Amino acid sequence: MITWQDFEKIDIRVGTILTVSDFANAKKPSYQLTIDFGELGIKKSSAQITSLYQKDDLLGKQIIAVVNFPPKQIANFFSECLVLGVYNDAKEVVLLQPNLAVSNGNKIG
């Protein structure tokens, strides 16, 4: 069990995907994403979502991400946030996203 104070340490925000490119150096098939988090700025992330999402379908999509992890180096790329999803029965990542448009950078809570 965690405390409410533990949960409050996690900064989860909404952002819009600006660019998507193949991540050739990743061990598992992945995309490199550039995401606009409004007043928090632009952050990059690596996401293993290639089985369910095409690059063109992701452009302009709002997603939910943890934005206060330290950057993590994945091959030659630094991931600055963790895009959130849920595993379906086939172990593929389904992105979490708001069902209505909201402002980039809005906090989940």
C-alpha positions in Angstrom: 0.0 0.0 0.0 1.1 3.6 -0.7 0.1 6.7 1.0 -1.7 9.7 -0.6 1.5 11.6 -0.2 3.3 8.9 -2.3 0.7 9.3 -5.1 1.0 13.1 -5.0 4.7 12.8 -5.9 3.8 11.4 -9.3 3.2 14.2 -11.9 0.8 12.8 -14.5 -0.1 15.2 -17.4 -1.9 15.3 -20.7 0.2 16.0 -23.8 -0.3 16.0 -27.6 2.0 14.0 -29.9 3.8 16.3 -32.3 6.1 13.9 -34.1 6.6 10.2 -34.4 9.5 8.3 -35.8 10.7 4.7 -35.9 13.3 3.9 -33.2 15.6 1.6 -35.1 18.1 1.2 -32.2 15.5 0.0 -29.7 15.7 -3.7 -28.6 11.9 -4.1 -29.1 9.9 -2.3 -31.9 9.3 1.2 -30.7 8.5 4.8 -31.7 10.3 8.0 -30.7 7.6 10.5 -29.7 7.9 14.3 -29.3 5.0 15.5 -27.0 3.7 19.0 -26.2 2.9 19.4 -22.5 1.9 23.0 -22.7 3.6 25.2 -20.1 5.9 22.2 -19.2 7.3 22.3 -22.7 8.2 19.6 -25.2 9.3 16.2 -24.0 10.5 13.1 -25.8 9.6 9.5 -25.1 10.2 6.0 -26.4 7.0 3.9 -26.6 6.5 0.2 -27.5 3.2 0.8 -29.3 4.0 -0.2 -32.9 1.7 -3.2 -32.9 -1.5 -1.2 -32.5 -0.6 2.3 -33.7 0.6 3.6 -37.1 2.8 6.7 -37.0 0.2 8.8 -38.9 -2.6 7.8 -36.5 -0.6 9.1 -33.5 0.1 12.6 -34.8 -2.1 15.1 -32.9 -3.3 12.4 -30.4 -3.6 13.4 -26.8 -1.9 11.0 -24.4 -1.3 10.7 -20.6 2.3 10.5 -19.3 4.3 10.7 -16.1 6.5 13.7 -16.6 8.7 13.8 -13.4 10.9 10.8 -13.9 14.6 11.6 -14.6 15.6 11.1 -18.2 16.3 7.5 -19.1 18.7 6.5 -21.8 17.4 3.9 -24.2 20.1 3.0 -26.8 21.1 6.4 -28.2 17.9 8.2 -27.1 16.9 10.0 -23.9 13.3 9.4 -22.9 12.1 12.3 -20.7 8.6 11.0 -19.8 6.7 7.7 -19.5 3.7 7.5 -21.8 1.0 5.4 -20.0 -1.0 2.6 -21.4 -2.7 -0.6 -20.4 -1.8 -4.1 -21.6 -4.6 -5.9 -23.5 -5.0 -9.7 -23.5 -2.4 -10.0 -26.3 0.2 -8.0 -24.2 0.0 -5.0 -26.5 0.0 -1.5 -25.1 -3.2 0.5 -25.5 -2.6 4.2 -24.8 -4.4 6.0 -22.1 -6.0 9.2 -23.3 -8.7 11.7 -22.3 -12.0 11.0 -24.0 -12.5 14.8 -24.5 -9.9 17.3 -25.6 -8.2 19.2 -22.7 -5.3 21.6 -22.6 -1.8 20.3 -22.9 -0.1 20.1 -19.5 -3.3 19.6 -17.5 -2.6 17.5 -14.5 -4.3 14.1 -13.8 -5.7 13.8 -10.3 
